[in-house]
Amino acid sequence: MLSQATRFGSKADEASCRDNGGIVEIRKIIMAKEVTRIRKRERQSISSGVAHVNSTFNNTMITITDAQGNAIAWSSAGAQGFKGSRKSTPFAAQIAAEDCARKAKECGMRSLEVEVCGPGSGRESAIRALQVAGFVITSIRDVTPLPHNGCRPRKKRRV
């Protein structure tokens, strides 16, 4: 009699109906929602990697990757709780680099190549903090993109 499945309000709710000798059985089947699992950082034995230090006028971001470019650990001055103009200080860059170094040490990293990008004030202090954390720094490269007289720069700041 009621052999066809009918749909109720939402897409996830589906009712299947059966006729069992005069008794109608209605059963509600709820489709299982896909659950995203948070992966726990596994202890990998990655001995060397690359530290990308992106230092802007407003913030300093540090990302430590393996040789293929897969991110192992990251941190920034804003992620460490600094707000506003305090994010752009060398001290904030130092704290962010120490946090990133601690996360990378948990993965077994020992030596780093450092790539510095940007004109900010946290460049040197971030490199120094990585060195103090116990990493062997094999090379330091400046990968800041420089224009060959491209776009006109913004006006000089008036203070």
Phi and psi in degrees as GROMACS dihedral restraints (atoms count N, CA, C in turn):
[ dihedral_restraints ]
;  ai    aj    ak    al  type     phi  dphi    fc
    3     4     5     6     1  -104.9    20    10
    4     5     6     7     1    66.1    20    10
    6     7     8     9     1   -88.8    20    10
    7     8     9    10     1   -13.4    20    10
    9    10    11    12     1   -91.3    20    10
   10    11    12    13     1   139.1    20    10
   12    13    14    15     1   -77.5    20    10
   13    14    15    16     1   134.2    20    10
   15    16    17    18     1  -112.9    20    10
   16    17    18    19     1   151.7    20    10
   18    19    20    21     1  -100.2    20    10
   19    20    21    22     1   136.3    20    10
   21    22    23    24     1   -98.7    20    10
   22    23    24    25     1  -170.0    20    10
   24    25    26    27     1   -39.2    20    10
   25    26    27    28     1   -58.6    20    10
   27    28    29    30     1   -99.8    20    10
   28    29    30    31     1   170.3    20    10
   30    31    32    33     1   -71.6    20    10
   31    32    33    34     1   -29.8    20    10
   33    34    35    36     1   -79.3    20    10
   34    35    36    37     1   -20.5    20    10
   36    37    38    39     1   -94.2    20    10
   37    38    39    40     1   124.4    20    10
   39    40    41    42     1  -134.4    20    10
   40    41    42    43     1   132.9    20    10
   42    43    44    45     1  -108.0    20    10
   43    44    45    46     1   133.7    20    10
   45    46    47    48     1  -113.5    20    10
   46    47    48    49     1   133.3    20    10
   48    49    50    51     1  -117.4    20    10
   49    50    51    52     1   138.5    20    10
   51    52    53    54     1  -133.8    20    10
   52    53    54    55     1   150.2    20    10
   54    55    56    57     1  -107.7    20    10
   55    56    57    58     1   107.7    20    10
   57    58    59    60     1  -107.1    20    10
   58    59    60    61     1    85.6    20    10
   60    61    62    63     1    57.5    20    10
   61    62    63    64     1    48.5    20    10
   63    64    65    66     1    92.3    20    10
   64    65    66    67     1   -15.7    20    10
   66    67    68    69     1  -101.2    20    10
   67    68    69    70     1   123.6    20    10
   69    70    71    72     1   -91.8    20    10
   70    71    72    73     1   122.9    20    10
   72    73    74    75     1  -106.7    20    10
   73    74    75    76     1   119.9    20    10
   75    76    77    78     1  -110.6    20    10
   76    77    78    79     1   123.9    20    10
   78    79    80    81     1  -122.4    20    10
   79    80    81    82     1   133.9    20    10
   81    82    83    84     1  -100.6    20    10
   82    83    84    85     1   123.3    20    10
   84    85    86    87     1  -111.1    20    10
   85    86    87    88     1   122.2    20    10
   87    88    89    90     1  -103.4    20    10
   88    89    90    91     1   124.8    20    10
   90    91    92    93     1   -67.3    20    10
   91    92    93    94     1   138.9    20    10
   93    94    95    96     1   -71.2    20    10
   94    95    96    97     1   131.9    20    10
   96    97    98    99     1   -82.2    20    10
   97    98    99   100     1   137.5    20    10
   99   100   101   102     1   -70.9    20    10
  100   101   102   103     1   129.0    20    10
  102   103   104   105     1  -101.7    20    10
  103   104   105   106     1   127.8    20    10
  105   106   107   108     1   -87.2    20    10
  106   107   108   109     1   128.8    20    10
  108   109   110   111     1   -99.0    20    10
  109   110   111   112     1   139.0    20    10
  111   112   113   114     1   -87.2    20    10
  112   113   114   115     1   121.6    20    10
  114   115   116   117     1   -78.4    20    10
  115   116   117   118     1   131.9    20    10
  117   118   119   120     1   -78.8    20    10
  118   119   120   121     1   137.3    20    10
  120   121   122   123     1   -66.7    20    10
  121   122   123   124     1   117.8    20    10
  123   124   125   126     1   -80.9    20    10
  124   125   126   127     1   150.8    20    10
  126   127   128   129     1   -78.9    20    10
  127   128   129   130     1   104.3    20    10
  129   130   131   132     1  -100.2    20    10
  130   131   132   133     1   153.7    20    10
  132   133   134   135     1  -103.1    20    10
  133   134   135   136     1    69.0    20    10
  135   136   137   138     1   -94.9    20    10
  136   137   138   139     1   115.4    20    10
  138   139   140   141     1   -85.3    20    10
  139   140   141   142     1   -34.0    20    10
  141   142   143   144     1  -130.6    20    10
  142   143   144   145     1   154.3    20    10
  144   145   146   147     1  -158.4    20    10
  145   146   147   148     1  -170.4    20    10
  147   148   149   150     1  -124.4    20    10
  148   149   150   151     1   130.2    20    10
  150   151   152   153     1  -102.2    20    10
  151   152   153   154     1   116.8    20    10
  153   154   155   156     1   -97.7    20    10
  154   155   156   157     1   115.0    20    10
  156   157   158   159     1  -107.3    20    10
  157   158   159   160     1   109.9    20    10
  159   160   161   162     1  -106.0    20    10
  160   161   162   163     1   107.9    20    10
  162   163   164   165     1  -113.7    20    10
  163   164   165   166     1   109.8    20    10
  165   166   167   168     1  -102.3    20    10
  166   167   168   169     1  -177.8    20    10
  168   169   170   171     1   -71.8    20    10
  169   170   171   172     1   -19.8    20    10
  171   172   173   174     1  -109.5    20    10
  172   173   174   175     1   -19.3    20    10
  174   175   176   177     1  -159.2    20    10
  175   176   177   178     1   166.9    20    10
  177   178   179   180     1  -132.1    20    10
  178   179   180   181     1   122.4    20    10
  180   181   182   183     1  -113.8    20    10
  181   182   183   184     1   133.4    20    10
  183   184   185   186     1  -122.2    20    10
  184   185   186   187     1   127.1    20    10
  186   187   188   189     1  -127.3    20    10
  187   188   189   190     1   129.1    20    10
  189   190   191   192     1  -107.9    20    10
  190   191   192   193     1   124.1    20    10
  192   193   194   195     1  -121.1    20    10
  193   194   195   196     1   166.4    20    10
  195   196   197   198     1   -84.6    20    10
  196   197   198   199     1  -173.5    20    10
  198   199   200   201     1   -65.8    20    10
  199   200   201   202     1   -27.3    20    10
  201   202   203   204     1   -83.6    20    10
  202   203   204   205     1   -10.9    20    10
  204   205   206   207     1   100.4    20    10
  205   206   207   208     1     7.4    20    10
  207   208   209   210     1   -78.9    20    10
  208   209   210   211     1   129.2    20    10
  210   211   212   213     1   -68.7    20    10
  211   212   213   214     1   130.5    20    10
  213   214   215   216     1  -100.8    20    10
  214   215   216   217     1   -46.3    20    10
  216   217   218   219     1  -150.5    20    10
  217   218   219   220     1   150.8    20    10
  219   220   221   222     1  -147.4    20    10
  220   221   222   223     1   158.1    20    10
  222   223   224   225     1  -163.0    20    10
  223   224   225   226     1   162.2    20    10
  225   226   227   228     1  -147.3    20    10
  226   227   228   229     1   166.2    20    10
  228   229   230   231     1   -65.4    20    10
  229   230   231   232     1   -36.6    20    10
  231   232   233   234     1   -68.1    20    10
  232   233   234   235     1   -34.8    20    10
  234   235   236   237     1   -70.1    20    10
  235   236   237   238     1   -20.5    20    10
  237   238   239   240     1   -87.2    20    10
  238   239   240   241     1     1.6    20    10
  240   241   242   243     1   102.3    20    10
  241   242   243   244     1     1.5    20    10
  243   244   245   246     1   -79.2    20    10
  244   245   246   247     1   140.1    20    10
  246   247   248   249     1  -126.6    20    10
  247   248   249   250     1   152.2    20    10
  249   250   251   252     1    64.8    20    10
  250   251   252   253     1  -136.3    20    10
  252   253   254   255     1   -72.4    20    10
  253   254   255   256     1   -14.1    20    10
  255   256   257   258     1   -74.0    20    10
  256   257   258   259     1   -17.9    20    10
  258   259   260   261     1   -66.0    20    10
  259   260   261   262     1   -28.1    20    10
  261   262   263   264     1   -88.8    20    10
  262   263   264   265     1     6.8    20    10
  264   265   266   267     1   -84.1    20    10
  265   266   267   268     1   155.9    20    10
  267   268   269   270     1   -63.5    20    10
  268   269   270   271     1   -31.4    20    10
  270   271   272   273     1   -65.2    20    10
  271   272   273   274     1   -40.1    20    10
  273   274   275   276     1   -64.7    20    10
  274   275   276   277     1   -38.2    20    10
  276   277   278   279     1   -65.5    20    10
  277   278   279   280     1   -36.7    20    10
  279   280   281   282     1   -65.0    20    10
  280   281   282   283     1   -44.7    20    10
  282   283   284   285     1   -64.3    20    10
  283   284   285   286     1   -40.6    20    10
  285   286   287   288     1   -65.7    20    10
  286   287   288   289     1   -39.8    20    10
  288   289   290   291     1   -68.0    20    10
  289   290   291   292     1   -37.3    20    10
  291   292   293   294     1   -64.3    20    10
  292   293   294   295     1   -40.5    20    10
  294   295   296   297     1   -65.7    20    10
  295   296   297   298     1   -43.0    20    10
  297   298   299   300     1   -66.1    20    10
  298   299   300   301     1   -38.3    20    10
  300   301   302   303     1   -65.4    20    10
  301   302   303   304     1   -38.8    20    10
  303   304   305   306     1   -63.0    20    10
  304   305   306   307     1   -42.1    20    10
  306   307   308   309     1   -65.8    20    10
  307   308   309   310     1   -38.2    20    10
  309   310   311   312     1   -72.1    20    10
  310   311   312   313     1   -32.7    20    10
  312   313   314   315     1   -64.4    20    10
  313   314   315   316     1   -33.6    20    10
  315   316   317   318     1   -63.9    20    10
  316   317   318   319     1   -26.1    20    10
  318   319   320   321     1   -89.7    20    10
  319   320   321   322     1     2.9    20    10
  321   322   323   324     1    88.3    20    10
  322   323   324   325     1    20.4    20    10
  324   325   326   327     1   -82.1    20    10
  325   326   327   328     1   140.4    20    10
  327   328   329   330     1  -124.3    20    10
  328   329   330   331     1   -33.1    20    10
  330   331   332   333     1  -127.8    20    10
  331   332   333   334     1   150.3    20    10
  333   334   335   336     1  -136.3    20    10
  334   335   336   337     1   144.9    20    10
  336   337   338   339     1  -100.5    20    10
  337   338   339   340     1   139.9    20    10
  339   340   341   342     1  -112.2    20    10
  340   341   342   343     1   127.7    20    10
  342   343   344   345     1  -115.0    20    10
  343   344   345   346     1   119.2    20    10
  345   346   347   348     1  -106.5    20    10
  346   347   348   349     1   132.7    20    10
  348   349   350   351     1  -134.3    20    10
  349   350   351   352     1   133.0    20    10
  351   352   353   354     1   107.7    20    10
  352   353   354   355     1   163.7    20    10
  354   355   356   357     1   -98.9    20    10
  355   356   357   358     1    11.0    20    10
  357   358   359   360     1   -72.3    20    10
  358   359   360   361     1   173.9    20    10
  360   361   362   363     1   -86.5    20    10
  361   362   363   364     1    -5.2    20    10
  363   364   365   366     1   -95.8    20    10
  364   365   366   367     1    10.9    20    10
  366   367   368   369     1   -65.3    20    10
  367   368   369   370     1   -57.1    20    10
  369   370   371   372     1   -68.9    20    10
  370   371   372   373     1   -38.9    20    10
  372   373   374   375     1   -68.5    20    10
  373   374   375   376     1   -31.3    20    10
  375   376   377   378     1   -68.7    20    10
  376   377   378   379     1   -41.5    20    10
  378   379   380   381     1   -64.1    20    10
  379   380   381   382     1   -43.1    20    10
  381   382   383   384     1   -63.3    20    10
  382   383   384   385     1   -39.7    20    10
  384   385   386   387     1   -66.4    20    10
  385   386   387   388     1   -36.4    20    10
  387   388   389   390     1   -66.3    20    10
  388   389   390   391     1   -36.6    20    10
  390   391   392   393     1   -70.5    20    10
  391   392   393   394     1   -40.7    20    10
  393   394   395   396     1   -67.3    20    10
  394   395   396   397     1   -28.3    20    10
  396   397   398   399     1   -69.3    20    10
  397   398   399   400     1   -11.3    20    10
  399   400   401   402     1   109.2    20    10
  400   401   402   403     1     9.2    20    10
  402   403   404   405     1   -82.7    20    10
  403   404   405   406     1   145.3    20    10
  405   406   407   408     1   -88.2    20    10
  406   407   408   409     1   113.8    20    10
  408   409   410   411     1   -91.9    20    10
  409   410   411   412     1   114.5    20    10
  411   412   413   414     1   -85.3    20    10
  412   413   414   415     1   -35.4    20    10
  414   415   416   417     1  -155.0    20    10
  415   416   417   418     1   153.6    20    10
  417   418   419   420     1  -125.9    20    10
  418   419   420   421     1   122.4    20    10
  420   421   422   423     1  -122.9    20    10
  421   422   423   424     1   140.8    20    10
  423   424   425   426     1   -99.0    20    10
  424   425   426   427     1   114.4    20    10
  426   427   428   429     1  -111.5    20    10
  427   428   429   430     1    29.1    20    10
  429   430   431   432     1   -67.6    20    10
  430   431   432   433     1   126.3    20    10
  432   433   434   435     1   -71.4    20    10
  433   434   435   436     1   128.3    20    10
  435   436   437   438     1  -113.3    20    10
  436   437   438   439     1   132.1    20    10
  438   439   440   441     1   -78.5    20    10
  439   440   441   442     1   149.8    20    10
  441   442   443   444     1   -95.9    20    10
  442   443   444   445     1    65.7    20    10
  444   445   446   447     1    56.0    20    10
  445   446   447   448     1    62.6    20    10
  447   448   449   450     1   -91.3    20    10
  448   449   450   451     1  -109.3    20    10
  450   451   452   453     1   -74.9    20    10
  451   452   453   454     1   151.0    20    10
  453   454   455   456     1   -71.5    20    10
  454   455   456   457     1   130.2    20    10
  456   457   458   459     1   -71.2    20    10
  457   458   459   460     1   162.4    20    10
  459   460   461   462     1   -72.8    20    10
  460   461   462   463     1   167.0    20    10
  462   463   464   465     1   -62.7    20    10
  463   464   465   466     1   156.5    20    10
  465   466   467   468     1   -66.7    20    10
  466   467   468   469     1   142.4    20    10
  468   469   470   471     1   -71.3    20    10
  469   470   471   472     1   134.9    20    10
  471   472   473   474     1  -103.7    20    10
  472   473   474   475     1   120.4    20    10
